[in-house]
Amino acid sequence: MFDEILGLPLHPLIIHVPVILTPLLAVLAIVYALAPRTRGVTTWALVGLAPVVPVSVFAARLSGEAFLESSRFSSVGGEAALRIAEHESFAVPLLIATVTLGLASLGLVHVSRGDRFGRPVRLAVSGLTVVLAVVALYYVVRAGHSGATAAWGS
């Protein structure tokens, strides 16, 4: 299912979704956490992206596994195999980072509505969300860079 679309390998096509949306979610989460005045215009984008980004990363991971298992890579060895393995090693950390960022973002929206949780809780969730956003940015950059290096060389 996650192997090809119209005869083209799906992975190089599908990866653009998380490569674009993960940084967008991270930046929106940081802005939402650090600039409360923007919450009126960023809430729906944040709530919309929070579940979409982890799903897109999961789909990219599945398509990457299918791409690797295809016959295109049966004879790959040496340096190319090492670059592919490095790229593959970022899939799970990126997925974990985006899932936790998505959950933290939704939690931040929830605790920021009204005054039922208090300022300390809002600050703690804001801080956690910012940290998770930076982690997600790190992993999406590393995954993207290692994938480009695996495909195009250094």
C-alpha positions in Angstrom: 0.0 0.0 0.0 2.8 2.4 0.8 5.1 1.3 -2.0 4.2 3.1 -5.2 1.7 5.6 -6.8 1.3 5.6 -10.5 4.6 3.6 -10.8 6.6 6.1 -8.8 8.0 5.3 -5.4 5.8 6.9 -2.8 8.4 7.8 -0.2 10.1 10.6 -2.1 6.7 12.1 -2.8 5.1 11.7 0.6 8.1 13.0 2.7 7.4 16.5 1.6 4.3 16.6 3.8 6.0 16.1 7.2 9.1 18.1 6.0 6.8 21.1 5.6 4.2 20.6 8.3 6.5 19.6 11.2 8.3 22.9 11.2 5.0 24.7 10.8 3.5 22.9 13.8 6.7 23.6 15.8 6.8 27.3 15.0 3.0 27.7 15.7 3.4 25.8 19.0 6.2 28.1 20.0 4.3 31.2 19.0 1.2 30.0 20.8 3.2 29.3 23.9 5.3 32.5 24.0 2.9 35.0 22.5 -0.5 34.7 24.2 -1.9 37.6 22.1 -1.6 35.5 19.0 -3.7 32.7 20.4 -6.9 34.0 18.8 -5.5 33.5 15.3 -3.3 30.5 15.8 -5.6 28.2 17.8 -7.3 26.5 14.9 -4.1 26.0 12.9 -2.4 24.5 15.9 -5.4 22.2 16.7 -5.6 21.2 13.0 -1.9 20.4 12.6 -1.4 18.6 16.0 -3.0 15.3 14.7 -2.0 15.7 11.0 1.7 16.0 11.5 2.2 12.7 13.4 0.0 10.9 10.9 2.1 12.3 8.0 5.3 11.2 9.8 3.9 7.7 10.3 2.9 7.5 6.6 6.4 8.7 5.6 7.9 6.0 7.8 5.7 3.3 6.3 6.5 4.4 2.8 10.2 4.5 3.7 10.1 0.9 4.9 8.3 -0.2 1.7 10.8 1.8 -0.4 13.7 0.1 1.4 12.2 -3.3 0.9 11.6 -2.8 -2.8 13.9 -4.4 -5.3 15.7 -1.0 -5.9 17.9 -1.6 -2.9 18.7 -5.2 -3.2 22.3 -4.5 -4.2 23.0 -1.4 -2.1 26.0 -1.8 0.1 29.0 0.1 1.5 28.7 3.9 2.1 25.2 4.1 0.5 23.9 1.5 2.9 25.3 3.3 5.9 23.7 6.6 4.7 20.3 4.8 4.3 20.7 3.3 7.8 21.4 6.6 9.3 18.4 8.2 7.6 16.2 5.3 8.8 17.4 5.7 12.3 15.6 9.1 12.6 12.1 7.7 11.8 11.1 6.5 15.2 12.5 9.5 17.2 10.8 11.9 14.7 7.5 10.0 15.1 7.8 10.1 18.9 8.7 13.8 18.8 5.8 14.8 16.6 3.3 12.7 18.6 4.4 14.3 21.9 4.5 17.7 20.3 1.0 17.2 19.0 -0.3 16.1 22.4 1.5 18.9 24.2 0.1 21.4 21.7 -3.5 20.2 22.3 -2.8 20.2 26.0 -1.6 23.8 25.8 -4.7 24.9 24.0 -6.8 23.2 26.6 -5.1 24.7 29.6 -4.9 28.1 28.0 -8.7 28.4 27.7 -10.2 30.2 30.6 -8.5 30.3 34.0 -9.4 27.0 35.5 -5.8 25.6 35.6 -3.9 28.6 36.8 -0.7 30.3 35.6 1.8 27.7 36.9 0.2 25.0 34.9 0.0 27.1 31.8 3.7 28.1 32.2 4.7 24.4 32.7 2.8 23.2 29.7 4.1 26.1 27.6 7.7 25.3 28.5 7.2 21.6 27.8 5.6 22.5 24.4 8.5 24.8 23.4 11.1 22.1 24.3 9.2 19.5 22.4 8.9 21.8 19.4 12.7 22.3 19.4 13.2 18.5 19.6 10.8 17.9 16.7 12.6 20.6 14.6 15.9 18.9 15.4 14.7 15.5 14.3 12.9 16.7 11.1 16.0 18.5 10.0 18.3 15.5 10.8 15.9 13.1 9.0 15.6 15.4 6.0 19.3 16.1 5.7 20.2 12.4 6.1 17.6 11.4 3.5 18.9 14.0 1.1 22.5 12.8 1.7 21.4 9.2 1.2 19.7 10.1 -2.1 22.2 12.5 -3.5 25.4 11.9 -1.7 27.4 14.4 0.4 
